[in-house]
Amino acid sequence: MSSQVNLSKSDDFADAIAASWARCQQFGLSPATRPQAETFDEQDLAALRNSNAILLTTTENEVLPYYDNILSNSRSMIVLADNGGRVLKYWGDKRFIQAGRESLFIEGRSWLEQTSGTNAIGTAIATGQAVQVQRNQHYLKANRFMAGSAAPILDAEQRLIGVLNVSSDAYLPQAHTLGMVKLMSLAVENRLMMRSYKTTCFLLTLNTHADNLDSEWSGLIAFDESGCIRAANRRALQLLGHDLVGQRLADVFSAGEQPPVSDMEDGSHVQLATAQQRRFHGLIKRPAPKQATLDTPAITTLSPSTPPTTRDAPYHRHGQQGAVPLKHIEFGDPQIKRCIRQASRVADKDIPILIHGETGVGKEVFVKALHGASARHNQPLVAVNCAAIPSELIESELFGYEKGAFTGASTRGAIGLIRKAHQGILFLDEIGEMPPRAQARLLRVLQEREVTPLGSTESYPVDIRLVSATNQHLEEHLESGLFRRDLFYRISGLNIELPPLRKRADKREIFRQVHRQHREPEQAPDLPDAVLDLFEKHPWPGNIRQLINVMKVALAMADNDPLEMWHLPDDFIRDLQAMSSPSGAAGDAQMPEPQTAKASVNTSDHSKDNGLDRLLETYNHYRGNISRTARQLGYSRNTIYKHLRELGVR
């Protein structure tokens, strides 16, 4: 038997498997080596259970119930191992364990590569990464009856504490199984982090879109009352690109909401931006009473039957449903008028539309309006955010699958989002994020006008109008091979570019429209000219989505008073400062001179200490009234809150 593993060049884990086989040879193993049964006394097993009790109960009681589709799949098994590769428990079909294999899965049995060769659990521990090992990729012949997918479980300090594995003896595609295992491991990590910090810290759920906040693919950050970050999950580190623990939340983000994040109500939605102007959506959970129990999931499973969509239409108050009429998304801008005219003319023809535009310009709102104005308005509009679905799962989500098509597939199968859009419009947002395999399948669907679900030989005809959108330059991806050239020319029948808010000729009317949509009946009906002038000068990097959040904050801060500059959030002011500074970047915000200072307020000293003294004096003068203090000093309320917290006043 050759000691070289036979791998396909297309195998995503070819390098990892080859490196593992090399390690196995160094360990003195051969493919013919028989796994040795290990014996444990009850005292050792009790110690193993006790040292992993929280990991075991969290996985079994709080995560696995949401993945019953895997547990109900025949001849497959979920295995939980500790950080030493030792089996803590397994769930699933015991028929998987045939005579002579019982010792492979007994409690305490180690799956480290040193004793068991290349395998999903041991190789995931060795590499620190999720991995998939097919039947003949196992180094030991004795393990080649199964295929395994495993993902590490890390604690809040990013230390390995365990591994989740799904194994099956079925000859089925496993990429989708790996995607589910990754989600499961993230769900366990998030639940453990929730358990550790629920009563002592604020918890911030974070993602690039508001519609993704209920996914395991969200970031999770725990921070204390002072704003110091105590823990962060892997997804948060990936989203932000650097270590977070020990940093102050205010140094990582600027909050586009008032009051400061730590003073917000439980369940508040926030919009956040980094110093590099990367924008995120977040959800705040305040510390729970210490007697509170974790009786509900922190983050729910991304449902295949609920494609990700944007919840807030740009010109609508939160919670309003339905499409915005086309006439309500333009107010005289010639480029928008041209986009509407062109898209309307092809909407009922067999011509795909590709929409380009920055994040937040209203691509989905445009598509909803177009759907409402088309002959297919009574048929479904299925919106899919390709960036919100893990790459391993996007094929099964889009194209559907037959029951038992892969390990963990629902026993009922799934129709898929493309077939759900039959006779309607399929909107693929962030299409540049679609992985290559899904691109190839989508191309076949568009060419042949039929869908073949995973695991099926039967094809189903589909009648769809395709609208795609991207904030990337897909032409650059063609050269690098990240996006298929043939698919690009298939989806780009009509290319339209939605302009950013800063370049729209009708932006002043948009400001008025958004104000009218979000003000309360008792608030002033018109925006003051001074605020409109500030809005016109602003670069609006977050576009209409940012405008809505700024408007909501300003109206909330103004209450029934006329809207003025100090009602606007700090990140809005910083964007303006960045435009006017010679370097083009905003420095540390300095406390401005009060615009109408009282005699009791010293305006001659610009030092920080005197500035804080002046703030405290003014705060006391107005008997703790934040709005009057902010107005007197010419600050936003967010800045007042921040400096009062530094003084220990709030």
Secondary structure, DSSP 4 states (H G I P E B T S, - for coil): --SS----TT-TTHHHHHHHHHHHHHTT--TTPPPPP----HHHHHHHHHHTHHHHHHIIIIIGGGGHHHHTSTTEEEEEEETTSBEEEEEE-GGGS-TT-GGGSSTT-B--HHHH-S-HHHHHHHHSS-EEE-GGGSSSGGGTT-EEEEEEEE-TTS-EEEEEEEEE-S----HHHHHHHHHHHHHHHHHHHHHHHTTTSEEEEEESSGGGTTSTTSEEEEE-TTSBEEEE-HHHHHHH-S--TTSBHHHH-EESSSS-GGGSPTT-EEEEE-TT--EEEEEEEPPPPTT----S-SSPPPPTTS----SS-TTS-TT--SPPPGGGS-SS-HHHHHHHHHHHHHTTTT--EEEE--TTS-HHHHHHHHHHHSTTTTS-EEEEETTSS-TTTHHHHHH-B-TTSSTT--TT-B--HHHHTTTSEEEEETGGG--HHHHHHHHHHHHHSEE--BT-S--EE---EEEEEESS-HHHHHHHTSS-HHHHHHH-SEEEEPPPGGG-TTHHHHHHHHHHHHS-TTS-SS--HHHHHHHHH---TTHHHHHHHHHHHHHHHHTTSPP-GGGS-HHHHHHHHHHHSTTSS--SPPPPPPSS--TTS--S--SHHHHHHHHHHHHHHTTT-HHHHHHHHT--HHHHHHHHHHTT--
